[in-house]
Amino acid sequence: MTNQTVQEGKTMAIVCYFTFIGLIIAIIMNLEKRNPFTFFHVRQMLGLIIMLLFSNLVEEYVNSWLGTSFWIITFVCWIFSIFYAAKGEAKPIPVLGEKFQEWFKNIN
């Protein structure tokens, strides 16, 4: 991605990490521009939402401590993602980030 592409999509990439509503706003506002940097981070956030749902299900139905551990991992990944969005880099979440890009490749 070019530096101009990153700079144009940086704000929406950061916005997508602020709750589910921020994600929807980022998607809608990026539909016209189709900025690949923003869509990269939208796909990462969708993956983080799946991780959060998984951690909540594990906490509720399997084991509270295990679910809390998954929640902490999800939170750390969220911090990681928002840091790199603010820095202007398209760096995927460790371990699952590439899978999120593959699973949600139709979002572009």
C-alpha positions as CSV (number, residue, x, y, z in Angstrom):
1,M,0.0,0.0,0.0
2,T,1.2,3.5,-0.8
3,N,1.7,6.1,1.9
4,Q,-1.2,8.2,0.5
5,T,-3.5,5.2,0.7
6,V,-2.6,4.6,4.3
7,Q,-3.0,8.3,5.2
8,E,-6.4,8.5,3.6
9,G,-7.7,5.4,5.4
10,K,-6.0,5.8,8.7
11,T,-8.8,7.6,10.5
12,M,-11.5,5.1,9.5
13,A,-9.1,2.2,10.4
14,I,-8.9,3.6,13.9
15,V,-12.6,4.3,14.1
16,C,-13.4,0.7,13.2
17,Y,-11.8,-0.5,16.5
18,F,-14.2,1.5,18.6
19,T,-17.1,-0.9,19.3
20,F,-19.4,-2.6,16.8
21,I,-20.9,0.8,15.9
22,G,-17.5,2.2,14.9
23,L,-17.0,-0.9,12.7
24,I,-20.3,-0.2,10.9
25,I,-19.5,3.5,10.5
26,A,-16.0,2.6,9.1
27,I,-17.6,0.1,6.6
28,I,-20.3,2.5,5.4
29,M,-17.9,5.5,5.1
30,N,-15.4,3.4,3.2
31,L,-17.8,1.9,0.7
32,E,-17.3,4.9,-1.7
33,K,-13.5,5.2,-1.4
34,R,-12.7,1.5,-1.1
35,N,-9.5,2.1,0.8
36,P,-7.6,-1.2,1.2
37,F,-5.9,0.0,4.4
38,T,-9.3,0.6,6.1
39,F,-10.7,-2.7,4.8
40,F,-7.6,-4.6,6.2
41,H,-8.4,-3.2,9.6
42,V,-12.2,-3.8,9.2
43,R,-11.4,-7.5,8.6
44,Q,-9.1,-7.6,11.7
45,M,-11.9,-6.1,13.8
46,L,-14.4,-8.6,12.6
47,G,-12.0,-11.3,13.7
48,L,-11.7,-9.7,17.1
49,I,-15.4,-9.6,17.5
50,I,-15.5,-13.4,16.7
51,M,-12.7,-13.9,19.3
52,L,-14.8,-11.9,21.8
53,L,-17.9,-13.9,21.2
54,F,-15.9,-17.1,21.5
55,S,-14.4,-16.0,24.8
56,N,-17.8,-15.1,26.2
57,L,-19.2,-18.5,25.2
58,V,-16.3,-20.3,26.8
59,E,-16.7,-18.3,29.9
60,E,-20.4,-19.0,30.1
61,Y,-20.6,-22.7,29.2
62,V,-17.1,-24.2,29.7
63,N,-15.0,-22.6,32.3
64,S,-15.0,-19.1,33.8
65,W,-11.2,-18.9,34.1
66,L,-10.5,-20.1,30.6
67,G,-13.1,-17.7,29.1
68,T,-11.5,-14.8,31.1
69,S,-8.1,-15.9,29.7
70,F,-9.5,-15.8,26.1
71,W,-11.0,-12.4,26.9
72,I,-7.6,-11.1,28.0
73,I,-5.9,-12.4,24.9
74,T,-8.6,-10.8,22.8
75,F,-8.1,-7.5,24.6
76,V,-4.3,-7.6,24.0
77,C,-4.9,-8.3,20.3
78,W,-7.3,-5.3,20.2
79,I,-4.6,-3.1,21.7
80,F,-2.1,-4.5,19.2
81,S,-4.4,-3.8,16.3
82,I,-5.4,-0.3,17.2
83,F,-1.7,0.6,17.9
84,Y,-0.7,-0.5,14.4
85,A,-3.7,1.2,12.8
86,A,-2.7,4.5,14.5
87,K,0.9,3.8,13.4
88,G,-0.2,3.4,9.8
89,E,0.8,-0.2,9.4
90,A,-1.3,-3.2,8.1
91,K,0.1,-5.7,10.5
92,P,-2.2,-8.7,11.2
93,I,-2.9,-10.0,14.7
94,P,-0.5,-12.8,15.7
95,V,-1.6,-16.4,14.9
96,L,-5.2,-15.6,13.6
97,G,-4.7,-12.3,11.7
98,E,-3.9,-14.0,8.4
99,K,-6.9,-16.3,8.8
100,F,-9.2,-13.3,9.4
101,Q,-7.9,-11.7,6.1
102,E,-8.6,-15.0,4.3
103,W,-12.1,-15.6,5.9
104,F,-13.3,-12.0,5.2
105,K,-11.6,-11.5,1.9
106,N,-15.0,-10.6,0.3
107,I,-15.0,-7.4,2.3
108,N,-13.3,-4.9,0.1
